[in-house]
Amino acid sequence: MTGNKTALVVRGGWDGHQPVEATELFIPFLKGNGYDVRVEESPKIYADSGYMAGVDLIMQCMTMSTIEPEEFEGLRAAVENGTGLAGWHGGIADSYRNTSDYLHLIGGQFACHPGKHLDERSGEQADNYVPYTVNVLPAAADHPITRGISDFDLVTEQYWVLADDYIDVLATTTQKVREWDPWHREVTSPAIWTRHWGQGRIFVCTPGHRVEILQDTNVRTIIERGLLWASR
């Protein structure tokens, strides 16, 4: 389907988050909603101000990696001028650790994902998988992203997030205190949030470590709605 909206998919970084497979889950959804989709394997495209001016939505899945100053400035300018920016997990909340201005743009940054006890670890990604609940806030009951979705449980990485007060939190998750943990009280982090920046909108969903989590009905629905919400 050819539409008059443009979506830019920027993917790459750490392979453990399956950036290609993960974004391929949502590209058909975007095309079905009338977007012409362009895929780039690095943030270099952000520096092309002429192209970026016509982008309605950026779906980014770029864990860690780096971004050059002119690339970041292009991204920020696009968002300020109305381009939507959306993503999940480390693909948006753990991108470009070398650029503090990017962290400022997003409003929340992955800090850690406390995992299993050392005695239970085997050296696999599953060492960091724990059961937890995503708590949808009562104030988000009528939000277009979370409407009709109740609290739900996952077994995957649980992000401990450092965040500022300018995000609009739709759902949270609470880190428990286990007998081996060094913290002494439960810690609640934003799990799903939005942010208005200039004329643009930003959407972040921290669940989404791998494809099987993105295929969870609640997670997938929230991300699909978040993409459309963020778009110009």
C-alpha positions, 0 to 999 in steps of 0.5 A: 500500500502506498501512502502519503506518510513517510516512516524511517526505520533506523536499526542496528547496534547490539545484535542481541536485541535482534534489530532486524527481526524486531523491526521487521515485525512492525514494518508491515503494520506501518505499510498497512497504515499508509506509510512509505517505509525506508530502512537504514542500518545506521543513524547517518541519515539523520544528518540529511536535513532535506530528507528528514524534513519530510519524515513523519515517523522514526522507528528506531532500534539502535542499542548502544552504538554511537551517533555523530554530532551532526547526526544527533542535531539532525534527529533533534531538529526533526523531532522539534519540527514535528517528526515522531520518534518511537521505539522499544527497549534498548533500541531507544532507551539505551542508544548513544550512551556517549551523547548526553543530549540524546538522553535528554531528548528521550527523558529516560535511560536504561540503567540496568536489568537486575537478574537472577542470583549468581548461583542460578546463572549460566552465562546466557541472556536468560540470566537477566530474565525475571518475572515482573508486572507492567502496571498500567496507571489509572490515569492512562486508562483512556490514553490511546496507547493503553486504552483497554489494557490492564496490568500484565506479566512478563518474564524477560529483562526488567529495566531499571530506568533513570528518568526525568519529570518531563515524561508522561508515564503510562505504565510502571514496573517495580523492582522487588528487593531480594535477599541478595540485592544491595538496595533496601526498598522497592524501586518503581521505574517508568515502563511506558512513557511519552514525551512532547518535544517541540512540535514532535512526540516521542514514545518509549516502551521498555519491554521488547528484549527479543522478538518473543516479547514483542509478539506478546499481545499487550506489548505488540498492541502498545507499540503499534499504537505508540507508533501511530500516536507519535507520528506527525 
